[in-house]
Amino acid sequence: MSKENPELDLDAVPPEGGEQAPGSEDATVDDLKKQVVDAEKRALIYQADLENFRRRKSKETQDALKYAAMPLINSLLQVLDNLDRALASAAADDSASSLRDGVELVRTQLVDALEAQGCRRIEALGQVFDPNVHEAIQMQPDPQAAANTIILEAESGFKLHDRVVRPAKVIISTGPGN
């Protein structure tokens, strides 16, 4: 084997001007052609592997950029929960209507900002329970709902593009009288 290129066996080629046995030249040429074909196949395989690697890395980079805001959005969802709690407690007090209106405006702006970044609320109430996007915190009988139907949403769930940031915490029905 040649030290410069271990793929081609150049030692099998006789030196120029050297004597060759009749028919050995054809065998040497065939061997070299076979080695060239093998080397071309390996080169194509390596090229395909490299292209697959590039594609995979590009997708990983795009996903990392797409979901980079996930921790920030998770923190903002806690702020949204607190705004919802403030609105719920202010609903009983008519004297704080201007404060309630201001909090409602801030809540709307926050929801709009989250939606602009691709964060959407997961619909839960009345839906069939899906463990991929819902987290069951309780099961109870309900004469109005079929089994595995969500009857109450304790905490809203959200998705960032197609990934769940926070599952919706729900109570599901076991059916009528179960």
HUJOPE-V218915 format. One record per helix or strand. SS is the DSSP state (H for helix, E for strand). FROM is the first residue (numbers start at 1). LEN is the number of residues. If there is no record, write none. Layout:
ss=SS from=FROM len=LEN
ss=SS from=FROM len=LEN
//
This chain:
ss=H from=10 len=3
ss=H from=24 len=43
ss=H from=70 len=21
ss=H from=94 len=23
ss=E from=119 len=4
ss=E from=128 len=1
ss=E from=134 len=7
ss=E from=149 len=7
ss=E from=157 len=4
ss=E from=163 len=4
ss=E from=168 len=6
//
